[in-house]
Amino acid sequence: MGLPDVDIHLNPQSPELFDGEINNKVSIENTEKADSDEIEKREIRVGEEEDESPSDGGEGLRNAVKGGDFEQTVVFPPNPQLPRPEAPPGVINIIPNTEEEAEKKSEMIPIPTPSMKRSNSTPETAFDSVQIPAIGKFFREKSNSLSAAFTRRLSLLTENNNDDVVLEKTVTEFNLSGLKVTVKLKNEDENDEIEQFKGRITFFSRSNCRDSTAVRSFFRDRKLRYVEINVDVYPTREKELIERTGSNAVPQIFFNERLFGGLVALNSLRNCGLLDERMKELLCRKCPDDAPAPPVYGFDDPEEEEKEKADEMVAAVRVLRQRLPIQDRLMKMKIVKNCFSSSEMVEVLIQQFDCGRKKAVEIGKQLARRHFIHHVFGENEFEDGNHFYRFLEHEPFIPRCYNFRGTTNDLEPKSASAISLKLAKIMSAILESYASEDGCHLDYLGISNSEEFRRYVNLLQELQRMDISTLSISERLAFFLNLHNAMVIHAVIRIGHPGAAVIDRRSFNSDFLYVIGGYPYSLTTIVNGVLRNNRRPPYSFTKPFGSGDKRLELAFPIVNPLIHFGICNGSKSSPPVRFFTPQGIESELRFSAREFLQNDGIQVDLAKRTVHLTRIFKWFSVDFGQEKEILKWLIGYLDATKAGLLSHLLGDGGAVHIVYQNYDWSLNC
């Protein structure tokens, strides 16, 4: 049996593709050369045995070929009349149709393609028609080309390094068989602290501390990994700070277990150029166990838990919860659920505590003041007779309160000012770690996974029976502003941001509740009910509080228009999120107004005699006054350039046009 002229190439590196008996494989390709005299011809004797092993799909003849001292195997190409398999993704023209294409096979251009999944409608036997030898040959050739390409690249880099050639690009990209490979070349002169330092940088800080902010910014600019221990968030760590440094002053920086110092020491070494050397010296080894330990997620401070004690009225409450007949009743043509009568409650107290009726009524009044029970219609505090009350946990608004965890917080209520201060410190610490410097962009995912946010959620339970009436005017203003901004962050994490949809925004502002001092508060009740003295929200016909609502007692009698620059609703066009202190609430609000107005809140077009204002002035015009009054009021909060332009427009007697800017409701992330 005669064969055409062929070239035989041995490939000893190829894996066993067909069966274990074949040790050497021969790839046969038709060749065509210009000079016919240079063609080398061989005679190949082919055995008559046929191998019908399923490893070749049953389509090729396998014949033993004897040459020299060993047997060779010849794989015949498939009949050209048979259908050809489709090319795998990422490579064009895998199977050559002509001899000319076969020569160009090694020059095929791979194209990057996305990873493809087999269609569900494609049967598993769809690949049975593909010739196994062809697939094996393809993957063998591709693996060889991949190895060769990597070898060439590595040799090229080695030659460049030996010749001291400066690489202009730090990143090299090349494509190999449909795979995009990116190699980043490290610059030896670049100070890569993450790889260089084996130790740990730790520093103690406080919320709203300028020096702590400067240290944090320095580490971030240098891309240094650090652990921050905020003693306002972790109060028990302040004792450790005093033991290690002899003072509670912050910031205090530690390199491993060694005390480095504060901001002054950091600036001194940085200015003299010795900081990097000092850091290499102290951070060249792994952090030992006696270094300040990083905060651990999910663990509360044990000393704080020991300080908490149960309310003195809890014993009476537990008895009443077990013995009172709690049921639904029909009153005033309404079905009131989960209530009990005051006479029933008095009888239980008399029997349990062996006291007189007057003493039992006094206990009932104390329970009402501490917000364990409420009158179902809010008509009175507590009176003996045919009056009906319910426990706080049975109030209809409780299922929508996100600071209620199934049972009432029965611990002794803490001071409202202490809770307000702790709330502001925790949320300020969250901003310092997970917000941009201007407060316009927040990392909500990072906040939701942080230990600070977990502690904030735990702190919210203290609000359930807190006595807000003990707060001063400035403390109450700071408390409700801070609580609103914290609620927005909490609501975005729990239920998502509503976006520009009016119905979704209305639900977002009304349905996300906290129970505070025994009563429910939403975002809209805080802004429009408390801060704006129970004024109607924009595009609404009803006020947040009805007549006789106990929450009206907390409403501010005079509306301060500056509150609108301290309220963040989670959108990009709202003022940046801030948290305020009771001592500096007025100055902090004025600063917020100036910063917001000088950036995007107002634009003055002198040529067109037009002033572009944020829509906040349109929505809450009743708080700012008429349009001309608004423009005069704005002059005191603008920089010299804008104030001069606006004064010129108002002073020449001409008409001034006011245009309200579009409001971007997208999330401030």
Sequence and secondary structure as in RCSB ss.txt:
>XXXX:A:sequence
MGLPDVDIHLNPQSPELFDGEINNKVSIENTEKADSDEIEKREIRVGEEEDESPSDGGEGLRNAVKGGDFEQTVV
FPPNPQLPRPEAPPGVINIIPNTEEEAEKKSEMIPIPTPSMKRSNSTPETAFDSVQIPAIGKFFREKSNSLSAAF
TRRLSLLTENNNDDVVLEKTVTEFNLSGLKVTVKLKNEDENDEIEQFKGRITFFSRSNCRDSTAVRSFFRDRKLR
YVEINVDVYPTREKELIERTGSNAVPQIFFNERLFGGLVALNSLRNCGLLDERMKELLCRKCPDDAPAPPVYGFD
DPEEEEKEKADEMVAAVRVLRQRLPIQDRLMKMKIVKNCFSSSEMVEVLIQQFDCGRKKAVEIGKQLARRHFIHH
VFGENEFEDGNHFYRFLEHEPFIPRCYNFRGTTNDLEPKSASAISLKLAKIMSAILESYASEDGCHLDYLGISNS
EEFRRYVNLLQELQRMDISTLSISERLAFFLNLHNAMVIHAVIRIGHPGAAVIDRRSFNSDFLYVIGGYPYSLTT
IVNGVLRNNRRPPYSFTKPFGSGDKRLELAFPIVNPLIHFGICNGSKSSPPVRFFTPQGIESELRFSAREFLQND
GIQVDLAKRTVHLTRIFKWFSVDFGQEKEILKWLIGYLDATKAGLLSHLLGDGGAVHIVYQNYDWSLNC
>XXXX:A:secstr
      EEEE TTS   S TT    EEEE    S GGG      EE S     GGGTTTS EEEEEETTEEEEEE
    TTS      TT S  S SSHHHHHTGGG            TTS GGGGTTS HHHHHHHHHHHHHHHHHHH
HHHHHHHHHHHHTT   S SEEEEEETTEEEEEE   TTS  HHHH  S EEEEE TT HHHHHHHHHHHHTT  
EEEEETTTSTTHHHHHHHHHSS  S EEEETTEEEE HHHHHHHHHHT HHHHHHHHSSS   TTS     TT  
 HHHHHH  B TTHHHHHHHHHHS  EEEEETTEEEEEEEEHHHHHHHHHHHHT  HHHHHHHHHHHHHTTSEEE
TTS  S  SSS EEEEGGGSTTGGGBTT  SS   B    HHHHHHHHHHHHHHHHHHHB TTSS B HHHHHTS
HHHHHHHHHGGGGTT  GGGS HHHHHHHHHHHHHHHHHHHHHHH   TT HHHHHHHHHH BEEETTEEE HHI
IIIIIITTS   TT SS SS TT GGGGGS SS  GGGGGT   SBTTS       STTHHHHHHHHHHHHIIII
IEEEETTTTEEEE THHHHTHHHH SHHHHHHHHHTTS HHHHHHHHHHHHS    EEEE     SB  
